Amino acid sequence: MLLLPLLSLSALWGFVLNLTMDDARSLLRANTLYETLGVASTDLGLQLQAERVRSAETLATRELTEVLGSQRARTDQSVAEFEHAVSAAGDAVGDDLRAPLDNLRTSLDRLASIRDDIDTGGGSRLSGLHAYNRLLDALFLLSDDLVPVSDLAIFQQASSLHTMGLAREYIAREHALVVGALADRRLSEAETTAFAEYAASRKFLHARGLAGLDVPLRRPYEEVFASEPFIVFTAMETRIVRTGTTPAADAWQQTLDDLTSRLDDLGADTAGTLADRTSEAATGTMVKIAVAGGLGLIAVLASIIISVRFGRRLAGELAGLRSAAVELAQRRLPDIVARLRRGEDVDVRKEAKAIKVRGSAEITDVARAFGSVQRTAVKAAVGQAALRRGVGQVFLNLARRKQGLLHRQLGLLDRMQRRTHDPDRLEELFRLDHLTTRMRRHAESLIVLSGAAPGRAWRRPVPMIDVVRAAVAEVEDYTRIAVTSMPDGAIDGAAAADVTHLVAELVENATIYSPPDTMVQVRGDRVSNGYAIEVEDKGLGLSAAEYGQVNALLAAPPEFDLADSDRLGLFVVATLAGRHGVKVQLRRSPFGGTLAIVLVPRALMAETTETAEPGEPAQTREPGRTTQNGDGKAVLPSRTRKKALAVVTSGTHAGLPKRVRQAHLAPQLREQQPEPEQEQAERSPDEVRDLFSAFQRGTQRAREEASEEGPMSKGDA
């Protein structure tokens, strides 16, 4: 929280300091440019102006003089000094000066050709003077960019002085035209026109420059303009413009020498004055930088020190609050939730203790807020646990009631089956019996989800084949289930009902999520760690991520969520498997479907010689309810209590059970009647025909109903 303001303050201080430093650097650069390029360019301009005048004399007399040669040597020396000044300026010559500097150098390269034209007389006086004018124009363009000053007042004075210097150049151009025409005492028409333009430009520039100068710099120029040489010059200038004739050579030369001398001295003085102002401004700016930067640096350092101390104190307070919050979130609340899951009573007032921290008002307010959140969370957890217990009790009560009704219904169906001899009605009773068995499994699922245990158990071990058959019998699409190899093996009677329920859920899931025209294979085998049961379908299967999620749920079932009703079957399987240490895993089948593997641990296995008889349930009903026909498909027999489940059961024909009336009654209650085999041995041909006709009709109706019925919804699983 403190780092961002400190960074912002430091950045602002640096930005302001940089702006001030830019002003100082600009002033220092302007001073450097004046002392190097400014002085050198001024001297170069004077030498070019002098060479132009001597060249005008040569163009008038057509004679090369030593005076011209000496002037050319001085000009060449000034050009060399200018190049040396450019090198001395160094970094002060920025990108803004590159273009005008290159243009001036290109123009100076043409100086030799200009001199050749003058020496050979290849051009007119006006064309030769124009060539020098272009050189000086390039020089003045460079001078325009030599005042990169951020101080507005200094920039205005520098611009005005530059304008006065340019006016001085136009006076020199007028002088060169007159000097060239002194021999003829008259200017040509083109020269007169050029002289008039120079005179007009000179007047405009003097007026403009004088208006921009302040009083100290303007007063010397006003004195020069009021002097006799300047008044005489303007009079001669006006007469030349009107008549085109030149004045006397001595008078013109004397007047121009006096005027240009004063103007040159004045230009040097004003330039020095402006340089002193620039230096003073730079010094003042540096002082401001030192004061502002120093005070700003002191303020930044003070802010950093205060912020660091405050930050350390705040960090300590926040660390204490964080430790208390972490203890609440990672230890106290999880411990309370775990105790509630174990069914322990939790005192909200005792467990929701206030968080004790020291610090500022804000920290204590946050601590109180955390305490309020803690109390609310504990209350919510206690209420949620009570709600779950209440919902589980509701599930348990409803399931127990439903289970009692289903047991009574199964008993009623059992008695009706024993009294029924009509094959059609017997088939319908078998269907009702099958539906009731499935309803009983769903009721037991509610009992499992409520945390209780179903009431079915056996005193003796139950054969594994009976467990699998009983599971298949509790599935709607039992005709699609093929139980293949099932080696001998028996499971503890106390766990037989739960393992039957677990296998039934997996088998039903396999029938629901596979095409209705495919078979579900169920097989088993004895392994080193116990007994393995495999349920394989030919459906679409799941993705690797989905298999991982399902297997994680089966390995460590979370707390049952009432909102997640789509996975009731998986929750039931996971709960039953965890109760007895059974391992269940789903993986992709080589045929594209899903392969469910159930590993019953060795601790639940028992010797097959002490298996429970089908008629010896410990509390309610035995698990075996199906058998197989010759094609390996599971078929639904009547009641397992009739000793009709095992291949090893007596009284069967071709793998199908045969009902024996009063087989389960006590000997004292049985009616005296002939043996069933004797009754069935003396059936008439008509009775046999009617029996087979009824069997054929029932089989046809079963096939039609099986083709019309669709798979169960996922919620039924």
MOFENUR-V952910 format. One line per field, one symbol per residue. ss: DSSP state (H for helix, E for strand, - for the rest). phi: phi as a letter, one per 40 degrees, with the letter a starting at -180 (. if undefined). A space follows every 50 residues. Layout:
BEGIN
ss = ???
phi = ???
END
This chain:
BEGIN
ss = -HHHHHHHHHHHHHHHHHHHHHHHHHHHHHHHHHHHHHHHHHHHHHHHHH HHHHHHHHHHH----HHHHHHHHHHHHHHHHHHHHHHHHHHH--HHHHHH HHHHHHHHH-HHHHHHHHHH----HHHHHHHHHHHHHHHHHHHH------ -HHHHHHHHHHHHHHHHHHHHHHHHHHHHHH----E--HHHHHHHHHHHH HHHHHHHHHHHH--HHHHHHHHHHH--HHHHHHHHHHHHHHHH-E---HH HHHHHHHHHHHHHHHHHHHHHHHHHHHHHHHHHHHHHHHHHHHHHHHHHH HHHHHHHHHHHHHHHHHHHHHHHHHHHHHHHHHHHHHHHHH------HHH H---------HHHHHHHHHHHHHHHHHHHHHHHHHHHHHHHHHHHHHHHH HHHHHHHHHHHHHHHHHHH---HHHHHHHHHHHHHHHHHHHHHHHHHHH- ----------EEEHHHHHHHHHH----HHHEEEEEE---EE-HHHHHHHH HHHHHHHHHHHH-------EEEEEEEE--EEEEEEE-------HHHHHHH HHHHH---------HHHHHHHHHHHHHHHH--EEEEEE-----EEEEEEE EHHHEE-HHHE--------------EEE----EEEE---HHH-------- -EE--EE------------------HHHHHH---HHHHHHHHHHHHHHHH HHHHHHHH-----HHH-
phi = .ccccccccccccccccccccccccccccccccccbcccccccccccccc cccccccccccfbcbccccccccccccccccccccccccgccccccbccc ccccccccccccccccccccgcbccccccccccccccccccccdccbcbc ccccccccccccccccccccccccccccccbcccgacccccccccccccc ccccccccccccccccccccccccccccdcccccccdcccccbgcccccc ccccccccccccccccccccccdccccccccccccccccccccccccccc cccccccccccccccccccccccccccccbbccdccccccccgccbcccc cccccbbbicccccccccccccccccccccccccccccccccccdccccc ccccccccccccccccccccbccccccccccccccccccccccccccccc gcbcccabcbcbdcccccccccccbcccccbbcccbccibbdccbccccc ccccccccccccbbdccbbbcbaaacbccibbbbbbbbccgbcccccccc cccccbccccbcccccbccccccccccccbgcbbabaccdchcbbcbbbc cccccbcccbcccdcbccbbbcccababcccgccbcccbcccfbccdccc gbbfgbcbcbcfcbccdcccccacddcccccbccdccccccccccccccc ccccccccccccccccc
END
